[in-house]
Amino acid sequence: MSKYAFDTLKVRAGYNPSDHRNAVSVPIYQTTAYELGDSYRADRLFAFEEDDPIYTRLSNPTVDVLEQRITALHPGAAASIALASGMAAVTYALLNAAGKGGRILTTARLYGGTVDSFEQIFDEYGIGVDIVENPDDISEFELKFTDDTKAVFLETLTNPFGTIPDLERIAYIAHQKGATLIVDNTVATPYLMNPFSHEADVVVYSATKALSGHGNVIAGIVVESGRFDYGAGRHPQFTKPLWFLRDSENRKRHILEIFPDAPFTGRIRAVHLNYLGAALGPFDAYLVLIGLETLSERVDKQVKNARLVRAFLEKNEHVAWLRHPEGDGSAYGALREKYFPKGVGSLVSFGFKGTEEQRRTFLASTEVFSYQANIGDARSLIINPAQTTHVELTERQCELVGLSPDTVRLSVGLEDPNDLIKDLKGAFAKAFE
Ligand SMILES: *Cc1c(COP(=O)(O)O)cnc(C)c1O
C-alpha cells in the first residue's frame, strides 16, 4: 500500500476486504474476547509469539485497521496504537518516555488539559516538567535540559494562536542529549504536516478533533517512527527484563526484544493499555475510520474558509488584534512556509474590542457558529478560551501563551463562507446595538 498517495491511503490502507468476508466497509468487531484455539496456540499468543487478538482491551480487528491506516498516513512511521481519548494518548506517551524520576521538557503553548495534567498527574507520579518560556528561542531548550530529561514535548501548531515550533532544530538538540521528541499534531493533522518528515520520534493525536472531524467521538492515537534508540541508556524501562514478558522457557525478556521495530507503542500496549486500560472501542474506531475518509477534503475547505473569515475580521473595527501565522508580519512566516505549505488549518483567534458584557452578547449571538469546547468539527465553533478550554492555565501560563481575557477563538467548519461572515457580522451588530 505504501506506494500510494495520502488520499488513496486515507480510504484504503490497512484493510483488505478478502480478509473480512469481502465486506466493503470495515466491519465492527463488537466482541470482548477471541477463541484461543488449542492450548499450544494459547501459549504462543500469551508469549507474544503470535499476534492475533486475545482480548479487546489489548487489540481488536476494527481498531487494528485504524492503527494501520494512521501508520500508513505517516510516511516514516513504524506503528500506531489507538486509545480511548487524546488525553490518554498524551499521558501514556509521556509516562512511557519518562519512567521513574524522569523529566519532560516542554512549553506553555499546550492544550489546557495537558498543562493541568502536569500538576494533577505527573507531579503525583514523581515526573518533573520543565517549561521553556520562549520556545521561539531555541537556545532555551538547551539551557533547560537536565540529566533526567527523557523527552521533549511540543504541539506542532498551537491552539489558539497557531504558533509553530522549529521541529528540526529542536529535534537536533533532543537527539544530541539522548531524549525522544514527542509532538502533539492534533491541530495540524497528518494531511497538513507529517512530523516524521521533520525528525519527530513520536506523534500523538486527539482523534476527537479534525482526524475524525464530525464531533461524534472521543479517541486518541500514538504513532512512532521506530527510529529512536530506546536501548541507549536514557530509557532503562525499555531494557529491563520482565517476568510478564517471559518466553516459553521462562526466560525474562525486555520490551526491545519483543517489539524491536516499534518499542514505544509496543510498550504502551503491554504496559499502559494493559494496566491503565484506556482502550478504544471498536465502534469508536469505526467512526474515526469513516471521518478519515474525507480528511483532506475537509481540511482543504476549512483552510479556505478560515482565510475568508480571517480577511473579514482583519478589517473589522471591533477586532482589537488578530494573531495568525498567515497574517501580515507574523513571526512564524518562514516556519509556516517550511512546515505548513498547504495551510494552517481552521483556527482563527482574535481580541474582541469592547466591554465584557458586549463580548458575552457577541458569543451568545452567533447562529451558525456554535458555542462549544471542541475544534476541527465539520461545523463552525466559537469559544472564549481564557474562560473555558484554557481555564486551567495560571496567570503566568496565560502570560507565556499570550492568552488574554478578550480572546475569541473560531474553529472554522465546512459551511458556506458567506453565511459564516454574515453570522459574525450579525453577532457584532447585536453586541454593539
Ligand atoms: C482536545 C485535545 C487533546 C485532548 O483530547 P481528548 O480527545 O479531548 O481527550 C489533546 N491535545 C490537543 C492539542 C487537543 O486539542
The ligand as an SDF file (V2000), in Angstrom:
LIG
                    3D

 15 15  0  0  0  0  0  0  0  0999 V2000
   -8.5240   18.0430   22.5300 C   0  0  0  0  0  0  0  0  0  0  0  0
   -7.0550   17.9260   22.5990 C   0  0  0  0  0  0  0  0  0  0  0  0
   -6.4540   16.9690   23.4270 C   0  0  0  0  0  0  0  0  0  0  0  0
   -7.2590   16.0420   24.2990 C   0  0  0  0  0  0  0  0  0  0  0  0
   -8.0240   15.1640   23.5180 O   0  0  0  0  0  0  0  0  0  0  0  0
   -9.3780   14.4450   24.0030 P   0  0  0  0  0  0  0  0  0  0  0  0
   -9.7000   13.5720   22.8430 O   0  0  0  0  0  0  0  0  0  0  0  0
  -10.3800   15.5080   24.2730 O   0  0  0  0  0  0  0  0  0  0  0  0
   -9.0300   13.6680   25.2320 O   0  0  0  0  0  0  0  0  0  0  0  0
   -5.0660   16.9000   23.4290 C   0  0  0  0  0  0  0  0  0  0  0  0
   -4.3130   17.7240   22.6720 N   0  0  0  0  0  0  0  0  0  0  0  0
   -4.8730   18.6650   21.8760 C   0  0  0  0  0  0  0  0  0  0  0  0
   -3.9890   19.5670   21.0730 C   0  0  0  0  0  0  0  0  0  0  0  0
   -6.2520   18.8020   21.8180 C   0  0  0  0  0  0  0  0  0  0  0  0
   -6.7930   19.7420   21.0250 O   0  0  0  0  0  0  0  0  0  0  0  0
  1  2  1  0
  2  3  1  0
  2 14  2  0
  3  4  1  0
  3 10  2  0
  4  5  1  0
  5  6  1  0
  6  7  2  0
  6  8  1  0
  6  9  1  0
 10 11  1  0
 11 12  2  0
 12 13  1  0
 12 14  1  0
 14 15  1  0
M  END
$$$$
